[in-house]
Amino acid sequence: MNKVILMGRLTRDPQVRYTQGQDSMAIARFTLAVDRRGRKQEGQQDADFPSCVAFGKSAEFVEKYVHQGTKIVLTGRIQTGSYTNKDNIKVYTTEVIAEDIEFAESKAAAEGSGGAGGHQKPEQTENDGFMNIPEGIDEELPFD
């Protein structure tokens, strides 16, 4: 099975082109900055930058709503290929073909973080990772 799930931010605005002909189709190309899990070791990069391609309706969505710094989740597949360049050298390619794309954060969170790369800071948290609930809000919670 060839299935990929990625969450990351666009490194720059997507490049969108349309095919020629009667049934024109959008093709969007973009690169995601995807954080690696785990601890960064000295001298190692802590993110990957896969090249992604979306077609049709997904590409139109990218063109209309996604820009540099937008955090998205995509599902798709890895596709490899090769071609011979103008210097007669064989070049190998690896791309993620995006089949489904969704926002990974709200518009307000993206705007609050400055849009590109920052994270909106929640209320003060303790070391246990849970957000402190303000005094007096207990009555509004739907459970005991």
N, C-alpha and C positions, 0 to 999 in steps of 0.2 A: 504494500500500500504506500502511496506517495502523497502524504498530507502534511502541510506545514501550518502552524499557527504562530503568528508573530505579533508582538505589541511594541510599538516604538513611535518615534517622532520623525517627520520628514526632515531631511537635511537641507532641502531647498524646495522651491516651488516645483510642482510636477511639470514635465514636458508633455503636452498633449498635441497629438496630430490626428487627422482624419484621413481614412483611406479614400482613394479616388473611385469614382464610379457611381452608379445609380443607388446602390445600397451602402452609402458611406457609413463607416464605423469609427468610433473614437478609440484611440490607443494612448494610454497614459503611462509614462515611464517616470519612476521616482525611486529614491533611495531612502531606506529607513535606518535610523540609529536605534539599534536594539541592545539594551543593557544585558550583560551576562550576569547570571546568578552566581553567587558565591563570592569569595574574597579575591580581590585583585592581587596578583603576585607582582613583585617588583619587575618592572620593565615589560609587563604584558598589558595589552590593550584590554579595557573592560567593557567594550561594546563591539558589536559587529555591524556591518553596513551592507546588507543585502540589496541587490538591484531587484526592483519589482516592476511588473508590467500588468496593467489592467486593460480589459477590452470591453467594448460595448457600453452597457448601462453602468457598469462599475467604473469605467474610465470617465464617463460623463459626470458621475457623482464626484470623483476625484477632482475633475476640472472645476466644478461648481463650488465645492465646499472645503476642499483640502488645500492647505498651503504650508509653507515652511513652518516647522514647529508644531503642527497639528499632531496630536497623539491619536493613533488609530490602532485597531486590531484587525488583522486580516487573516483569512484562511485561504489556502491555495495549495499549490504543488510546486515542486522544484523541477525545472526543465533545463537540461544541458544541451549544448549544441556546439558547432564549430563552423568556421568559415576561413577562407584564405584571403588575407589582406592584400593590398596593392603591392607589397614587397614580396609577395608569394610565400608568406609565412602563415602557417596554420594557427588560428587563434581559437581557444576554447572558451565557451561562455557558460555561465550558470546564472539563472534568473528564477525568481519566485513569480509564478503566474497567479495573480490574485483572483480568487473566485468570489469572495465575499469580503466587504470592507465595512467597518463600523467605527464610530467615534469611540475613543477610550476614556474620554472625560467630557464633562459638560462645557458648554461655551463659557459660562461664568468662571469655571475653574481655569480654563485656558487663558481668559482675559486677566484673571487675578494673578496668574503666574507670569505675566508679561508675555504670554503667547509662545515664546520659543525656549523650551528647555527647562524652565523653572518649575517648581512645584508649589502649589498653594499650601500654606502651612495651616494645619488644623489647630484647634484650641490646644492649650498646654496638655501634654500627655506625660504620664509617668512611665517608668521603665517597663511596665507590663504591656504597653502598647495600646491601652484602652484610653479613650477620650474621657476627660472629666465631665460629668454632668452637672450643670449649674444647680445651685440650691433651689428648692421650690418647684422643680420641674417634674418631680415624682408623680404628682397627681395626674399629669397628662399622659403618662406611659400606659399602654394598653395591657400590661401584664403586671403581676405582683412578684 
